[in-house]
Structures are given as structure tokens and as C-alpha cells.
Amino acid sequence: MDLKERIESFAELGKIIRESLDGKDAIYSGRFEKLIEKQQYVNPWFTPENVRLALSAISANLTLEKIMEWTRKYPALEYTAEPSTIGIVMAGNIPLVSFHDFLSVLISGNRVLAKTSSKDPELPVALAQILIEINDGFEKMIEFTDGFLKNFDAVIATGSNNTSRYFEYYFGKYPNLIRKNRNSIAILTGSEDDSELEKLGEDIFSYFGLGCRNVSKLYLPEDYNIDKLKTSWVKYSELINHTKYGNNYDYHKAVFMVNREAFDDCGHFILKEEKGLASPVSVIFYEFYRRDEDFSSLIGSDMDKIQCIVGKGMVEFGKTQWPELWNYADNIDTIEFILKKNKERKL
């Protein structure tokens, strides 16, 4: 299967997802609807709204034009080589979070050996099955396993800082790309209009804030009135009715009260002035900065823990969960990693 055929197959997958979400594909719409509705029983965080958001973001990238623009950056993809088997340890913090790794391995002409997360065991397999129905040449290129990864040439593993130590122990002797915890931040200047602040809410609250691209920390100018934030995100008040989110809100509110820590209770989220980056679910950290302050020195050594920076002239408000194909996790080029490992294996 050459690159052109692989690109066309993924573009067809994108079309099927888009049309199914819109109810326009008679063959797949019902199948997707059942799959989407079921996920909340597999993982309570995977609400139908969140699964639809993940599928929409994926399908927005799976167009012929975008995939060609992306792959054009790598001339080596045009050449057929003996495929490697790339192990993927998939994460499950948000729906289909490891799909880009799956896509990168296959679009480069290599074989996928994937271990799905227990938190997201069905969605990756379902999309893989549709891809095989589009082009049965992918059947021999995709394998899922519930056990330990074996017989692979390189591995891509995504998890927490704790699981990364496990990954480094087991996969350290193989070519590997191991990802750890990351968080995203927003830098406000005070000049943001109501629309921008409302869109920032999407960056914070989509997927309940569980993704590395979710904004967990705000940097505010020292004269900023945080009451503006409370009124900007009223539309997300329904989150408090979700059992797991509501439990997090109640728990952290109680902890802050018992410890007599200062916080702002906004009814469905908590604002807390804090130096740290990784805020818990339902809590948003913030920190004031001087307008004449050098921001790079303010973040300092935390820069390697940041996935996205939202703000004017940076990632656009409301767009953190809509990355382009070339916006790589941890800012490490997955295709370059795969191509390099292929070359080393050939040598």
C-alpha cells in the first residue's frame, strides 16, 4: 500500500465520521450513535458530548487536503520500506487521545501494535475496524492486545509522570517516545473581550479539564478583576450535575475549607491563587504577574511541563482541543521519531 492509498483511506475515514455525526451516512450513523452512547457506561467521564467532541476534532483533520499538507513535510514517506512494528501504549484520560499516534504509525507505512487503555478500550478498536472496512490492506497492519507488548521495533507510550517510570523501566532498551504529564496555561492581558473569555471556557472545561491541552492555570495581570471570569463561564454550570465532576468539586472545596485556604467558590468551579500548574478537576489555578515582568522567567523550569499557551498572539482562545496534525504532543515530532527508527532498523 503506497502513501497515496493510505492518505485516501484516512480521508475516507474522516468523511465517514463527519457524515455519521451529522446523521447523513445511512451505513455508519446508527453504529456511531450506539458507540457514542455506550461509552459513558464504560467510562463515566466519556459523556456523549465529549466523545462527539473528540470524534469531531479527529475528523476535522482527516481531510485529503490536510493530510496531504501534513505528509508533504516528510519526503521520506513517499518511499516504500520494510515496515516496522511500532508499539503504542494508549492513554485514556480523554476519548481517543492516542489516535494521532495510531494515525502517524499507519500513515508512515508501519504496523501498529496497540495496547488500549482500560478507560478507553472500545473507541480505538472501532475506528480501526472502519478503516479496515475502507481498505482491507490495513488488516495485517493493525493489532490490538490486552496484555504486555511483545515483538515490536519501537514504542510510543503516553501516561502520567508515575507511569512514565514504569515505561522507562520496561521499554528503555527499545527506541522509545515516552510522554509524561503536561498542562496548558492561558496568559490574559485584561484586554480580552467577552467572546474570547467565553471561548477560554472551552479550553478549560471541555473533557472536564482532563486533557493535557486543557488550560489548568491562568496568568493574570496584577490589576485583573477575577469576577469577570465567574460570569464568563456560567454556560458550564451544568457540569456540576455530573456525578464525578460534582464529587471532585465538593471534595476540593471541603479540603480548602478545612485547611483554611483562600479560594473563590464560583458555584460549579473553584478559582484558587496558586503557584502550581496542575490543578485538580473543578479547580482552576491562577497567578498574578506584573505587566513589566519577563514571562519566560516567571514560568522558568516549568516550560517543559506546558503543552499549550493560550492568549493573544499564541494559541487562539477556544482552540486548544482542535490541534492540527502537525501540532505534536510534548512538541516531539512523532513522524520524525518513526522515520528515524525505521532508518536505524534498516541500517
KEKOLVO-313520 format. One record per residue (C-alpha): residue number from 1; x, y negated, z; residue in one letter. Coordinates in steps of 0.05 Angstrom, whole numbers, m for minus. Each point is the difference from the previous one (the first is absolute). Example, Ala and Ser with C-alpha at 12.3 -4.5 7.8 and 13.67 -1.06 7.14 Angstrom:
BEGIN
{sero->1 | u->246 | v->90 | w->156 | zavex->A}
{sero->2 | u->27 | v->m69 | w->m13 | zavex->S}
end
This chain:
BEGIN
{sero->1 | u->0 | v->0 | w->0 | zavex->M}
{sero->2 | u->31 | v->m66 | w->m22 | zavex->D}
{sero->3 | u->m5 | v->m68 | w->34 | zavex->L}
{sero->4 | u->m55 | v->m24 | w->m46 | zavex->K}
{sero->5 | u->m44 | v->59 | w->17 | zavex->E}
{sero->6 | u->12 | v->m9 | w->74 | zavex->R}
{sero->7 | u->m17 | v->m74 | w->m3 | zavex->I}
{sero->8 | u->m64 | v->13 | w->m39 | zavex->E}
{sero->9 | u->m21 | v->54 | w->49 | zavex->S}
{sero->10 | u->7 | v->m46 | w->60 | zavex->F}
{sero->11 | u->m35 | v->m56 | w->m37 | zavex->A}
{sero->12 | u->m58 | v->48 | w->m12 | zavex->E}
{sero->13 | u->m1 | v->17 | w->74 | zavex->L}
{sero->14 | u->m5 | v->m75 | w->15 | zavex->G}
{sero->15 | u->m58 | v->m7 | w->m48 | zavex->K}
{sero->16 | u->m37 | v->59 | w->31 | zavex->I}
{sero->17 | u->8 | v->m29 | w->70 | zavex->I}
{sero->18 | u->m23 | v->m70 | w->m20 | zavex->R}
{sero->19 | u->m60 | v->26 | w->m38 | zavex->E}
{sero->20 | u->m18 | v->49 | w->55 | zavex->S}
{sero->21 | u->1 | v->m54 | w->53 | zavex->L}
{sero->22 | u->m46 | v->m41 | w->m45 | zavex->D}
{sero->23 | u->m46 | v->60 | w->m10 | zavex->G}
{sero->24 | u->14 | v->0 | w->m75 | zavex->K}
{sero->25 | u->33 | v->69 | w->m7 | zavex->D}
{sero->26 | u->m53 | v->54 | w->m2 | zavex->A}
{sero->27 | u->51 | v->56 | w->9 | zavex->I}
{sero->28 | u->39 | v->m28 | w->59 | zavex->Y}
{sero->29 | u->m44 | v->m52 | w->36 | zavex->S}
{sero->30 | u->m37 | v->51 | w->43 | zavex->G}
{sero->31 | u->64 | v->37 | w->15 | zavex->R}
{sero->32 | u->34 | v->m64 | w->24 | zavex->F}
{sero->33 | u->m60 | v->m21 | w->40 | zavex->E}
{sero->34 | u->0 | v->65 | w->39 | zavex->K}
{sero->35 | u->75 | v->m3 | w->11 | zavex->L}
{sero->36 | u->m4 | v->m72 | w->25 | zavex->I}
{sero->37 | u->m57 | v->13 | w->48 | zavex->E}
{sero->38 | u->33 | v->62 | w->28 | zavex->K}
{sero->39 | u->65 | v->m33 | w->21 | zavex->Q}
{sero->40 | u->m29 | v->m35 | w->61 | zavex->Q}
{sero->41 | u->m13 | v->69 | w->30 | zavex->Y}
{sero->42 | u->70 | v->23 | w->m16 | zavex->V}
{sero->43 | u->31 | v->m63 | w->29 | zavex->N}
{sero->44 | u->m45 | v->m52 | w->34 | zavex->P}
{sero->45 | u->45 | v->m57 | w->m23 | zavex->W}
{sero->46 | u->m13 | v->18 | w->m72 | zavex->F}
{sero->47 | u->m67 | v->m35 | w->m8 | zavex->T}
{sero->48 | u->m33 | v->0 | w->m68 | zavex->P}
{sero->49 | u->18 | v->m73 | w->m7 | zavex->E}
{sero->50 | u->74 | v->14 | w->14 | zavex->N}
{sero->51 | u->3 | v->60 | w->m47 | zavex->V}
{sero->52 | u->m32 | v->m42 | w->m55 | zavex->R}
{sero->53 | u->50 | v->m56 | w->12 | zavex->L}
{sero->54 | u->58 | v->49 | w->m6 | zavex->A}
{sero->55 | u->m27 | v->30 | w->m64 | zavex->L}
{sero->56 | u->m15 | v->m69 | w->m29 | zavex->S}
{sero->57 | u->71 | v->m24 | w->14 | zavex->A}
{sero->58 | u->30 | v->63 | w->m32 | zavex->I}
{sero->59 | u->m45 | v->m3 | w->m61 | zavex->S}
{sero->60 | u->15 | v->m74 | w->m11 | zavex->A}
{sero->61 | u->73 | v->21 | w->m12 | zavex->N}
{sero->62 | u->m16 | v->61 | w->m43 | zavex->L}
{sero->63 | u->m11 | v->m36 | w->m65 | zavex->T}
{sero->64 | u->40 | v->13 | w->m64 | zavex->L}
{sero->65 | u->27 | v->m71 | w->1 | zavex->E}
{sero->66 | u->23 | v->0 | w->72 | zavex->K}
{sero->67 | u->32 | v->69 | w->m2 | zavex->I}
{sero->68 | u->37 | v->m18 | w->m64 | zavex->M}
{sero->69 | u->24 | v->m65 | w->30 | zavex->E}
{sero->70 | u->25 | v->37 | w->61 | zavex->W}
{sero->71 | u->34 | v->58 | w->m36 | zavex->T}
{sero->72 | u->32 | v->m46 | w->m52 | zavex->R}
{sero->73 | u->47 | v->m23 | w->54 | zavex->K}
{sero->74 | u->32 | v->70 | w->1 | zavex->Y}
{sero->75 | u->26 | v->20 | w->m70 | zavex->P}
{sero->76 | u->25 | v->66 | w->29 | zavex->A}
{sero->77 | u->m72 | v->23 | w->6 | zavex->L}
{sero->78 | u->m3 | v->7 | w->m75 | zavex->E}
{sero->79 | u->49 | v->57 | w->0 | zavex->Y}
{sero->80 | u->m23 | v->71 | w->16 | zavex->T}
{sero->81 | u->43 | v->34 | w->53 | zavex->A}
{sero->82 | u->m5 | v->63 | w->41 | zavex->E}
{sero->83 | u->m52 | v->m18 | w->53 | zavex->P}
{sero->84 | u->18 | v->m1 | w->73 | zavex->S}
{sero->85 | u->m47 | v->20 | w->56 | zavex->T}
{sero->86 | u->m13 | v->m60 | w->46 | zavex->I}
{sero->87 | u->m30 | v->15 | w->67 | zavex->G}
{sero->88 | u->m48 | v->m52 | w->27 | zavex->I}
{sero->89 | u->m20 | v->m2 | w->73 | zavex->V}
{sero->90 | u->m64 | v->m41 | w->m5 | zavex->M}
{sero->91 | u->m23 | v->m49 | w->54 | zavex->A}
{sero->92 | u->m73 | v->m6 | w->21 | zavex->G}
{sero->93 | u->m7 | v->m68 | w->34 | zavex->N}
{sero->94 | u->m44 | v->m26 | w->m57 | zavex->I}
{sero->95 | u->m33 | v->37 | w->m58 | zavex->P}
{sero->96 | u->47 | v->23 | w->m55 | zavex->L}
{sero->97 | u->58 | v->m40 | w->28 | zavex->V}
{sero->98 | u->50 | v->47 | w->m34 | zavex->S}
{sero->99 | u->m32 | v->m1 | w->m69 | zavex->F}
{sero->100 | u->54 | v->m46 | w->m27 | zavex->H}
{sero->101 | u->53 | v->52 | w->17 | zavex->D}
{sero->102 | u->m42 | v->54 | w->m34 | zavex->F}
{sero->103 | u->m6 | v->m44 | w->m62 | zavex->L}
{sero->104 | u->74 | v->m18 | w->m1 | zavex->S}
{sero->105 | u->23 | v->72 | w->2 | zavex->V}
{sero->106 | u->m48 | v->22 | w->m55 | zavex->L}
{sero->107 | u->8 | v->m60 | w->m45 | zavex->I}
{sero->108 | u->75 | v->13 | w->1 | zavex->S}
{sero->109 | u->m11 | v->70 | w->m26 | zavex->G}
{sero->110 | u->16 | v->36 | w->65 | zavex->N}
{sero->111 | u->m38 | v->51 | w->41 | zavex->R}
{sero->112 | u->m38 | v->m18 | w->64 | zavex->V}
{sero->113 | u->2 | v->44 | w->62 | zavex->L}
{sero->114 | u->m45 | v->m37 | w->49 | zavex->A}
{sero->115 | u->m17 | v->11 | w->72 | zavex->K}
{sero->116 | u->m64 | v->m37 | w->14 | zavex->T}
{sero->117 | u->m14 | v->m34 | w->66 | zavex->S}
{sero->118 | u->m50 | v->33 | w->46 | zavex->S}
{sero->119 | u->m33 | v->m69 | w->2 | zavex->K}
{sero->120 | u->m9 | v->m1 | w->m76 | zavex->D}
{sero->121 | u->m1 | v->71 | w->m26 | zavex->P}
{sero->122 | u->m51 | v->m5 | w->m55 | zavex->E}
{sero->123 | u->6 | v->m65 | w->m39 | zavex->L}
{sero->124 | u->70 | v->13 | w->m30 | zavex->P}
{sero->125 | u->m21 | v->71 | w->m21 | zavex->V}
{sero->126 | u->m64 | v->m26 | w->m31 | zavex->A}
{sero->127 | u->36 | v->m51 | w->m44 | zavex->L}
{sero->128 | u->52 | v->52 | w->m19 | zavex->A}
{sero->129 | u->m55 | v->47 | w->m23 | zavex->Q}
{sero->130 | u->m31 | v->m53 | w->m44 | zavex->I}
{sero->131 | u->68 | v->m16 | w->m29 | zavex->L}
{sero->132 | u->8 | v->74 | w->m18 | zavex->I}
{sero->133 | u->m69 | v->0 | w->m32 | zavex->E}
{sero->134 | u->22 | v->m59 | w->m42 | zavex->I}
{sero->135 | u->65 | v->35 | w->m20 | zavex->N}
{sero->136 | u->12 | v->72 | w->21 | zavex->D}
{sero->137 | u->74 | v->m10 | w->m11 | zavex->G}
{sero->138 | u->1 | v->m30 | w->70 | zavex->F}
{sero->139 | u->m22 | v->66 | w->32 | zavex->E}
{sero->140 | u->70 | v->28 | w->0 | zavex->K}
{sero->141 | u->28 | v->m67 | w->25 | zavex->M}
{sero->142 | u->m42 | v->m6 | w->64 | zavex->I}
{sero->143 | u->0 | v->42 | w->62 | zavex->E}
{sero->144 | u->m29 | v->m14 | w->69 | zavex->F}
{sero->145 | u->20 | v->35 | w->63 | zavex->T}
{sero->146 | u->m24 | v->1 | w->72 | zavex->D}
{sero->147 | u->66 | v->27 | w->27 | zavex->G}
{sero->148 | u->73 | v->m21 | w->m2 | zavex->F}
{sero->149 | u->28 | v->m25 | w->m65 | zavex->L}
{sero->150 | u->46 | v->50 | w->m34 | zavex->K}
{sero->151 | u->38 | v->5 | w->m65 | zavex->N}
{sero->152 | u->4 | v->m74 | w->m18 | zavex->F}
{sero->153 | u->56 | v->m44 | w->m28 | zavex->D}
{sero->154 | u->m16 | v->m65 | w->36 | zavex->A}
{sero->155 | u->m52 | v->m25 | w->49 | zavex->V}
{sero->156 | u->m41 | v->m62 | w->12 | zavex->I}
{sero->157 | u->m29 | v->m3 | w->71 | zavex->A}
{sero->158 | u->m43 | v->m55 | w->30 | zavex->T}
{sero->159 | u->m17 | v->m4 | w->74 | zavex->G}
{sero->160 | u->12 | v->m37 | w->65 | zavex->S}
{sero->161 | u->66 | v->m18 | w->33 | zavex->N}
{sero->162 | u->m9 | v->63 | w->42 | zavex->N}
{sero->163 | u->m14 | v->47 | w->m58 | zavex->T}
{sero->164 | u->58 | v->m31 | w->m40 | zavex->S}
{sero->165 | u->48 | v->31 | w->50 | zavex->R}
{sero->166 | u->m32 | v->68 | w->m13 | zavex->Y}
{sero->167 | u->5 | v->m13 | w->m75 | zavex->F}
{sero->168 | u->73 | v->m19 | w->5 | zavex->E}
{sero->169 | u->15 | v->63 | w->39 | zavex->Y}
{sero->170 | u->m34 | v->47 | w->m49 | zavex->Y}
{sero->171 | u->13 | v->m36 | w->m65 | zavex->F}
{sero->172 | u->66 | v->m34 | w->14 | zavex->G}
{sero->173 | u->40 | v->49 | w->m43 | zavex->K}
{sero->174 | u->m44 | v->m13 | w->m61 | zavex->Y}
{sero->175 | u->m5 | v->m63 | w->m42 | zavex->P}
{sero->176 | u->m55 | v->m37 | w->37 | zavex->N}
{sero->177 | u->m41 | v->m63 | w->4 | zavex->L}
{sero->178 | u->m27 | v->m5 | w->71 | zavex->I}
{sero->179 | u->m46 | v->m56 | w->19 | zavex->R}
{sero->180 | u->m13 | v->m26 | w->71 | zavex->K}
{sero->181 | u->m50 | v->m48 | w->32 | zavex->N}
{sero->182 | u->m11 | v->m66 | w->m35 | zavex->R}
{sero->183 | u->m46 | v->m58 | w->14 | zavex->N}
{sero->184 | u->m22 | v->m61 | w->m39 | zavex->S}
{sero->185 | u->m3 | v->m72 | w->23 | zavex->I}
{sero->186 | u->m32 | v->m66 | w->m21 | zavex->A}
{sero->187 | u->31 | v->m68 | w->3 | zavex->I}
{sero->188 | u->m51 | v->m56 | w->5 | zavex->L}
{sero->189 | u->16 | v->m73 | w->m11 | zavex->T}
{sero->190 | u->m66 | v->m29 | w->24 | zavex->G}
{sero->191 | u->m18 | v->m23 | w->m71 | zavex->S}
{sero->192 | u->m39 | v->64 | w->m17 | zavex->E}
{sero->193 | u->m72 | v->m10 | w->m21 | zavex->D}
{sero->194 | u->m59 | v->40 | w->25 | zavex->D}
{sero->195 | u->3 | v->47 | w->m59 | zavex->S}
{sero->196 | u->73 | v->17 | w->12 | zavex->E}
{sero->197 | u->m12 | v->14 | w->73 | zavex->L}
{sero->198 | u->m59 | v->44 | w->m16 | zavex->E}
{sero->199 | u->42 | v->39 | w->m50 | zavex->K}
{sero->200 | u->54 | v->8 | w->54 | zavex->L}
{sero->201 | u->m53 | v->38 | w->38 | zavex->G}
{sero->202 | u->2 | v->53 | w->m55 | zavex->E}
{sero->203 | u->75 | v->7 | w->10 | zavex->D}
{sero->204 | u->m11 | v->10 | w->75 | zavex->I}
{sero->205 | u->m64 | v->41 | w->6 | zavex->F}
{sero->206 | u->m1 | v->45 | w->m62 | zavex->S}
{sero->207 | u->11 | v->73 | w->21 | zavex->Y}
{sero->208 | u->m10 | v->m25 | w->72 | zavex->F}
{sero->209 | u->71 | v->m27 | w->m4 | zavex->G}
{sero->210 | u->32 | v->69 | w->m3 | zavex->L}
{sero->211 | u->43 | v->m10 | w->m62 | zavex->G}
{sero->212 | u->71 | v->m26 | w->m5 | zavex->C}
{sero->213 | u->m26 | v->m54 | w->m47 | zavex->R}
{sero->214 | u->m50 | v->m24 | w->51 | zavex->N}
{sero->215 | u->18 | v->m66 | w->33 | zavex->V}
{sero->216 | u->12 | v->13 | w->74 | zavex->S}
{sero->217 | u->35 | v->m65 | w->19 | zavex->K}
{sero->218 | u->m13 | v->m73 | w->m15 | zavex->L}
{sero->219 | u->51 | v->m56 | w->2 | zavex->Y}
{sero->220 | u->m35 | v->m66 | w->14 | zavex->L}
{sero->221 | u->26 | v->m72 | w->1 | zavex->P}
{sero->222 | u->6 | v->m25 | w->72 | zavex->E}
{sero->223 | u->m60 | v->m47 | w->m6 | zavex->D}
{sero->224 | u->m46 | v->53 | w->m30 | zavex->Y}
{sero->225 | u->m71 | v->7 | w->27 | zavex->N}
{sero->226 | u->m13 | v->75 | w->4 | zavex->I}
{sero->227 | u->m75 | v->m13 | w->6 | zavex->D}
{sero->228 | u->1 | v->m5 | w->m76 | zavex->K}
{sero->229 | u->19 | v->74 | w->m3 | zavex->L}
{sero->230 | u->m58 | v->21 | w->44 | zavex->K}
{sero->231 | u->m52 | v->m30 | w->m46 | zavex->T}
{sero->232 | u->35 | v->23 | w->m64 | zavex->S}
{sero->233 | u->m9 | v->75 | w->14 | zavex->W}
{sero->234 | u->m72 | v->5 | w->24 | zavex->V}
{sero->235 | u->m16 | v->43 | w->m61 | zavex->K}
{sero->236 | u->41 | v->56 | w->32 | zavex->Y}
{sero->237 | u->m42 | v->2 | w->64 | zavex->S}
{sero->238 | u->m32 | v->66 | w->m22 | zavex->E}
{sero->239 | u->67 | v->35 | w->13 | zavex->L}
{sero->240 | u->m16 | v->0 | w->74 | zavex->I}
{sero->241 | u->m56 | v->50 | w->m14 | zavex->N}
{sero->242 | u->50 | v->51 | w->m26 | zavex->H}
{sero->243 | u->12 | v->47 | w->59 | zavex->T}
{sero->244 | u->76 | v->7 | w->m5 | zavex->K}
{sero->245 | u->11 | v->m74 | w->m16 | zavex->Y}
{sero->246 | u->m46 | v->m21 | w->57 | zavex->G}
{sero->247 | u->35 | v->47 | w->48 | zavex->N}
{sero->248 | u->67 | v->m32 | w->m18 | zavex->N}
{sero->249 | u->m29 | v->m69 | w->11 | zavex->Y}
{sero->250 | u->m29 | v->18 | w->68 | zavex->D}
{sero->251 | u->64 | v->36 | w->22 | zavex->Y}
{sero->252 | u->48 | v->m56 | w->m17 | zavex->H}
{sero->253 | u->m45 | v->m53 | w->28 | zavex->K}
{sero->254 | u->m4 | v->38 | w->66 | zavex->A}
{sero->255 | u->76 | v->9 | w->1 | zavex->V}
{sero->256 | u->13 | v->m74 | w->m11 | zavex->F}
{sero->257 | u->m50 | v->m18 | w->54 | zavex->M}
{sero->258 | u->28 | v->49 | w->51 | zavex->V}
{sero->259 | u->71 | v->m26 | w->m15 | zavex->N}
{sero->260 | u->m25 | v->m72 | w->3 | zavex->R}
{sero->261 | u->29 | v->m13 | w->m69 | zavex->E}
{sero->262 | u->m26 | v->m60 | w->m39 | zavex->A}
{sero->263 | u->m41 | v->15 | w->m62 | zavex->F}
{sero->264 | u->m57 | v->m28 | w->m41 | zavex->D}
{sero->265 | u->m61 | v->45 | w->m4 | zavex->D}
{sero->266 | u->m33 | v->m12 | w->m68 | zavex->C}
{sero->267 | u->m56 | v->50 | w->9 | zavex->G}
{sero->268 | u->24 | v->51 | w->m50 | zavex->H}
{sero->269 | u->75 | v->m12 | w->2 | zavex->F}
{sero->270 | u->51 | v->m27 | w->48 | zavex->I}
{sero->271 | u->51 | v->m54 | w->m12 | zavex->L}
{sero->272 | u->63 | v->4 | w->42 | zavex->K}
{sero->273 | u->63 | v->m42 | w->1 | zavex->E}
{sero->274 | u->55 | v->51 | w->m5 | zavex->E}
{sero->275 | u->71 | v->6 | w->m28 | zavex->K}
{sero->276 | u->m9 | v->70 | w->m27 | zavex->G}
{sero->277 | u->m21 | v->18 | w->m71 | zavex->L}
{sero->278 | u->m41 | v->63 | w->8 | zavex->A}
{sero->279 | u->m67 | v->m17 | w->32 | zavex->S}
{sero->280 | u->m48 | v->56 | w->19 | zavex->P}
{sero->281 | u->m66 | v->11 | w->m36 | zavex->V}
{sero->282 | u->m49 | v->m57 | w->15 | zavex->S}
{sero->283 | u->56 | v->m46 | w->25 | zavex->V}
{sero->284 | u->35 | v->m54 | w->m41 | zavex->I}
{sero->285 | u->66 | v->m28 | w->25 | zavex->F}
{sero->286 | u->19 | v->m72 | w->m13 | zavex->Y}
{sero->287 | u->59 | v->m44 | w->13 | zavex->E}
{sero->288 | u->10 | v->m75 | w->m7 | zavex->F}
{sero->289 | u->58 | v->m29 | w->m39 | zavex->Y}
{sero->290 | u->29 | v->m70 | w->m7 | zavex->R}
{sero->291 | u->m11 | v->m31 | w->m68 | zavex->R}
{sero->292 | u->75 | v->m14 | w->m6 | zavex->D}
{sero->293 | u->19 | v->71 | w->21 | zavex->E}
{sero->294 | u->39 | v->46 | w->m46 | zavex->D}
{sero->295 | u->m48 | v->57 | w->m10 | zavex->F}
{sero->296 | u->54 | v->52 | w->m17 | zavex->S}
{sero->297 | u->32 | v->m11 | w->68 | zavex->S}
{sero->298 | u->m68 | v->5 | w->33 | zavex->L}
{sero->299 | u->m12 | v->70 | w->m28 | zavex->I}
{sero->300 | u->74 | v->19 | w->4 | zavex->G}
{sero->301 | u->12 | v->74 | w->5 | zavex->S}
{sero->302 | u->m74 | v->16 | w->m9 | zavex->D}
{sero->303 | u->3 | v->m13 | w->m75 | zavex->M}
{sero->304 | u->13 | v->73 | w->m15 | zavex->D}
{sero->305 | u->m65 | v->18 | w->38 | zavex->K}
{sero->306 | u->m43 | v->m44 | w->m44 | zavex->I}
{sero->307 | u->m37 | v->25 | w->m62 | zavex->Q}
{sero->308 | u->m37 | v->m62 | w->m23 | zavex->C}
{sero->309 | u->3 | v->m74 | w->16 | zavex->I}
{sero->310 | u->m66 | v->m36 | w->m15 | zavex->V}
{sero->311 | u->m3 | v->m75 | w->m10 | zavex->G}
{sero->312 | u->6 | v->m56 | w->m50 | zavex->K}
{sero->313 | u->53 | v->17 | w->m51 | zavex->G}
{sero->314 | u->3 | v->72 | w->26 | zavex->M}
{sero->315 | u->m50 | v->57 | w->m4 | zavex->V}
{sero->316 | u->m67 | v->m30 | w->m17 | zavex->E}
{sero->317 | u->m53 | v->0 | w->53 | zavex->F}
{sero->318 | u->m45 | v->61 | w->m6 | zavex->G}
{sero->319 | u->48 | v->39 | w->m44 | zavex->K}
{sero->320 | u->42 | v->42 | w->47 | zavex->T}
{sero->321 | u->m41 | v->62 | w->m13 | zavex->Q}
{sero->322 | u->3 | v->m9 | w->m76 | zavex->W}
{sero->323 | u->75 | v->10 | w->m15 | zavex->P}
{sero->324 | u->25 | v->7 | w->m71 | zavex->E}
{sero->325 | u->33 | v->65 | w->m22 | zavex->L}
{sero->326 | u->68 | v->m33 | w->8 | zavex->W}
{sero->327 | u->m13 | v->m24 | w->72 | zavex->N}
{sero->328 | u->35 | v->58 | w->35 | zavex->Y}
{sero->329 | u->m9 | v->21 | w->72 | zavex->A}
{sero->330 | u->58 | v->m23 | w->43 | zavex->D}
{sero->331 | u->24 | v->m37 | w->m62 | zavex->N}
{sero->332 | u->37 | v->63 | w->m23 | zavex->I}
{sero->333 | u->m10 | v->16 | w->m74 | zavex->D}
{sero->334 | u->m29 | v->71 | w->m1 | zavex->T}
{sero->335 | u->12 | v->10 | w->m74 | zavex->I}
{sero->336 | u->73 | v->m20 | w->6 | zavex->E}
{sero->337 | u->7 | v->50 | w->58 | zavex->F}
{sero->338 | u->m30 | v->56 | w->m42 | zavex->I}
{sero->339 | u->41 | v->m16 | w->m62 | zavex->L}
{sero->340 | u->64 | v->m3 | w->41 | zavex->K}
{sero->341 | u->m14 | v->67 | w->32 | zavex->K}
{sero->342 | u->m16 | v->30 | w->m68 | zavex->N}
{sero->343 | u->66 | v->m25 | w->m27 | zavex->K}
{sero->344 | u->39 | v->27 | w->60 | zavex->E}
{sero->345 | u->m34 | v->68 | w->m8 | zavex->R}
{sero->346 | u->17 | v->2 | w->m74 | zavex->K}
{sero->347 | u->72 | v->m15 | w->14 | zavex->L}
end
